Amino acid sequence: MNGEKAISLWSAVAIGIGAMIGAGIFSILGVACQISGNALCVSFIIAGIIALLSTYSFAKLGARYPSAGGPAEYLIQGFGDGVISGGFNVLLWVSYVFALSLYSRAFGAYAMTFLPPIAPRIWANIFATAVIVVFTAINFIGAKAVGRSEKAIVAVKVGILLVLATAGFFFIQPGLLSPSLWPGGSDIIYGAAIVFVAYTGFNLITNAAEDMDNPQKTLPRALYLSVIIVLLIYVAVSLTVVGNLSISEIISARDYALAQAVRPFLGSLGFKVIAIAALFSTASGINATLYGGANVSYMLAKNGELPPVFERKVWGRSTEGLFITAGLTVLFVNFFDLRGIAVMSSAALHLIFVVVNVAHLRVYEATGAKPYLLGLTAVTCLAFFGALVYYEAKTSFVTLYALATVLISCFIGELMYRRRRYSLKTM
């Protein structure tokens, strides 16, 4: 470092908040309400507690192994440079593509609310593609542009969400929050498994470790602060939404449920304000995730887990991995189902968190972590993954087939690439 902070504490916190809120409140609220119903806030609390357990593991790993690769580096430290770490690292990169697709589709849906009702649906795809292009350009400029833009975007959207939550509390209908309307406990757990993806953006902070001064102190603080702040925001906003709309109303407006929730007390103007906040939120999620995804693809190529094209410099400043990540995202945005992307993203991240904690158990003496906390976190994340798979087995075999295909492809692709690379070396 040259003495000047590229990513400060609050820039790092903003990256985490930007990634998490972009996924949670605006992208999957309608899907989560279909499962958790009136107990949505309970699902957010459960998922938040699990996220805090994982935060402990990532904080210890990040302080000991500061790297632009974040979780990718931790897997290599725990399992060594082999097919296991390589396959899961490729899955990690693919999960970033899923997340980017999720945020972009949500951006497109909210942008559509500013057009006349008769506007062709193709405009949602156009908006989603355009926002990827814009933030690819911002990430190309460099880490400082990412941090500064995140602080500005997050300040706007958090301010709007806090105003929403505060105003909405005065109009809550207590009957809509009655525990008598809650679904069964299994549905609340399934809902928590889905909304867990709303917290997983905190791991993107670890990808900024190399751009921090004193990451041993800055990184853990940024991780804990971002998760706690987001947990409080999620609980407040979910109470406001469920307390002002019936579940059927939320589901019917699932693509823009949060904006719809303010109509009863803020009218059409409030709807537009929240829609603007949604655009800021999903945009910041795209910004932060592109930053993390490009860093991960660069590290994987550097370690020989992806082809060298992902490591190659473009115009001496960025990597082609950024552009490949963005290109794949545009493909998913335009040709894949939103709900399926959300489930696959959540399931993939659950599995990665399990493996990261198992890897951490292999090096816990070096990080100073408590092994029983790592074991508890791994088991809990595995249970969430199992719950999500079980729920999808009852509702959508197509999504499970797609998830299995992605998992198998990551490991087969990694194995084939390593064999090819070894063959070229021995020629």
Buried (B, 14 or more C-beta within 10 A) or exposed (E): EEEEBBBBBBBBBBBBBBBBBBBBBBBBBBBBBBBBBBBBBBBBBBBBEBBBBBBBBBBBBBBBBBBBBBBBBBBBBBBEBEBBBBBBBBBBBBBBBBBBBBBBBBBBBBBBBEEEEEEEEEBBBBBBBBBBEEBBEBBBEBBBBBBBBBBEBBBBBBEBBBBBBEBBEEBBEEEBBEEEBBBEEEBBBBBBBBBBBBBBBBBBBBBBBBBBBEBEEBBBBBBBBBBBBBBEBBBBBBBBBBBBBEBEBBBEBBBBBBBBBBBBBBEEEBBBBBBBBBBBBBBBBBBBBBBBBBBBBBBBBBBBBBBEEBBEEEEEEBBBBBBBBBEBBBEBBBEBBBBBBBBBBBBBBBBBBBBBBBBBBEBBEEBEBEEEBBBBBBEBBBBBBEBBBBBBEEBBEEBBEBBEEBBEBBBEBBEEBBEEBEEEEEE
